[in-house]
Amino acid sequence: MQRVCFLLKVKPDRLEEYRRRHAELWPEMRAALSEAGWHNYSIFCREDGLLVGYVETANFAAAQEAMAATAVNARWQAEMAPFFEGLDGRPDEGMVPLTEVFHLD
């Protein structure tokens, strides 16, 4: 399994709604993520809007492609795009993996 961590930035004035949207994540989006191979997926946030995402998957590029092919993801990304700072495209296209420097099992 690949362990993937990425950073994104939510506009601070949209952070409360961002949290609410994720607390109420659509069941079909949950199902699509699982079916696409996203496991142990977590998002953490800081009060200034910095997000840290973490996911485990067999192949991150393949998992991203599988999600990109779903209609539910297209709807979700379109709705969530206005929440973010510094992105030119969809939020899921801004997930640039960080380099892992240490891991302890």
N, C-alpha and C positions, 0 to 999 in steps of 0.2 A: 504494500500500500504506500502510495505517496502521501506525505503530510504537506499540505499547502497552506501557506499563510499569506495574506494580502492586506493592503491598507486602502481605504477609501475615505473620503471626507464628506460628511453630510452638513448642509448649511445649519448652523446652530439654531436658527429660528424654525427649522423643520424637524428638529430632533425628536420632540415629543410625538409628533405624528408618525415619524419613521418607526419609533418604538411601538406605537399602537398598531401600525400596519403589520409589523412582524409578529406581534402578539396574536393577531387575527389572521395569520397567513392562510391563504386559500387552501383547502384540502387538496385540490387538484395540483397546486404548485408543490405542496409537500410530496405528493405521489410522484410527480414528474422528476423532482430532485432525486428521490430514492431510486426510481427506475433508471435514471441516467448515471447512477453510480456514485452519488454524493453521500458520504457516510460521516457520522460524527461531526456534522457541520454546525459551527457556532459563529456568532457575530458578537463582538464586544464593542462597547463605545465609551468614549470619554465625553465629558460635558461640553467640550469645544467642538464636538462633531466628528472627531477622529474615530474611524471604525477599524477594527482589527478582525478580519475573517479568518477562520481556520476550517479546513475540510480534509478528510481522508478519502482517497479514491485510488482505484487501480491505475488510472491514466487521466490526469487532469485535462489535457487537451481533448481527449475523447469525451469526457464528462461534460465539458463546455460545449462541444459540438452537438452532443445529444440534447442538451437543454436548448441550444439555439434553434433546433429543429422543431420545437414544440410551440404550439399556439399560445398556451398558457404563459410561457416564459416571455413571449413577445408582448403580451398584454401587461404582465408584471413590470417588465423593463420600461415600457412606455409610461406607465403610471409612476414609477419610482425615479425616473431620470431627473425630474425637476428638483428632487431633494438634494442632489449632489453638487459639489463645487469641483471645478477643475477637470471636468470630463467633456470630451468632444463627442463621444458616442454614447452607447448604452452603458449603464453601470456594470453589467457583467463583462463588457469588453474592457473595462478599466481594472479588472482584477489581475494585477501583475504580481506573480509569486515572488516572495522575498526569499533570499538565500538562507537556508538553515545553517547555523553555525554550531549548534549543540543540540543533542537529544539524549535523554536518559529514559530508558524503559523502566 
